[in-house]
């Protein structure tokens, strides 16, 4: 599976904007893979906080304020992920496409449909 050009262009544009944002603030010195990975994990934790203690039904029907707060946290996760990939010189769109191809082989639709089992248990 190959990423479409529009998706790649948007991701590349976001990467370039993040590069400029960090450079304008002299933050490249802080944007080490370790620091970015830790920030990414922290932001993912902030996403989780919004769903902690909710039922499955409640988590699927957030009110507008909660959805807006989750959207901001998801944006933080995306921004740190894109920045980390950039610092590590990883083409995120290509890596995602490769991983989707691997997952398609590991989880064939005819075996995985309706199941939450790991690929080695299908």
N, C-alpha and C positions, 0 to 999 in steps of 0.2 A: 504494500500500500504506500503510495507516494502522497505527500502533503500537496494540496492544491496551491497554486501560485498566490491566490489572494490571501490565504491563511499565512503562507510563508512571508509575504510582504508585510502583513500587519505585525507579525512576530518580529521580523527584522526591524521594522520601524520602532516598535516598542523597545527593543534592545538598544537601538541607536539613541533613542530619547533618554534611556536610563544611563547610557554612557556619558552623554552630555550633562545630565543632572548631577551625576557623581563627580565628574571633572570640574564643573562649575563651583562645586563646594569643597574641592580638594579631599574627597572621600575615598579615592582609589586606594589610599594607604590603609584604609580600614576594611576595604572590601576583599578580604582574603577568603578563600574557599571555606575555611573553618568558620569565620565570622558570619558569612552569608548563610551557610548551612544551619548554624545555630539560630540565626534570625528567622530563617524559613521555618524551622521546627517550632519556634516560639509563636509565630503567626498562625501556623496550623493549629497549635493549641488554643489560640484565641477563637478560631472557627469552632473548635470542639466545644468550648465553653457555652456557646449559644445553644447547643443541643443537649448538653448534659442535663439529665433528669427529665427530659421530655419523653413522652411516649412516641412511638413511631408515627402515630396519627398527628400528634402535635407538631412534630418536626417537619411534617409534610405540609402543614398549613400555617406557616408563620404569618403574623400580621405585617403590615407595611413597614413599621419601624424596625422590627426584628429582621425582616428581609434586607432592609437598607444597611443595617449594621453588619449582617453576614456578608453582604456584597462588598463592603469596605474591607473586611478581613480577607475575603477571597482575593480581592485585588492586591492586598499586601503579599499574600502567598504567591500569586502570579509574578509580581514584581521581583520578589527575592529569587524566585525560581529562574526567571529570565536572566537576571543579573548573575546568578551563580553559574548558569550555563555559559554565559558570555565570558566570565572570568576564567572558566575552565576550557574555553574554546570548544564547546560542544554545540553542534547544530541541533537545537532542541526539536525543531520540526522533523528533522530527519531521524533523530533518536526515537521520537514518539512514533513515527511511521514504522520504523524497524520493530519496535516493541509491539505495536498492533499486529504486525505480521506474525511475530512469535506467538502472541496470544491467540491469534486465529488458528494456528496449528495446535496449540496446547488445548484449546477449548473449542473443538469443532461443534458447530451449532446443533448437529443431530445428537450429540452426546451431552452437551452442556445445557441445552434449553431447559429452563425451569429449575436448574440445580445450582447450588452454591458450593459444591464440592471443589476442592483443589484439583488441578489438572491430573495429578497422579492418582486420583481416586475416581475418575470418571469411568 
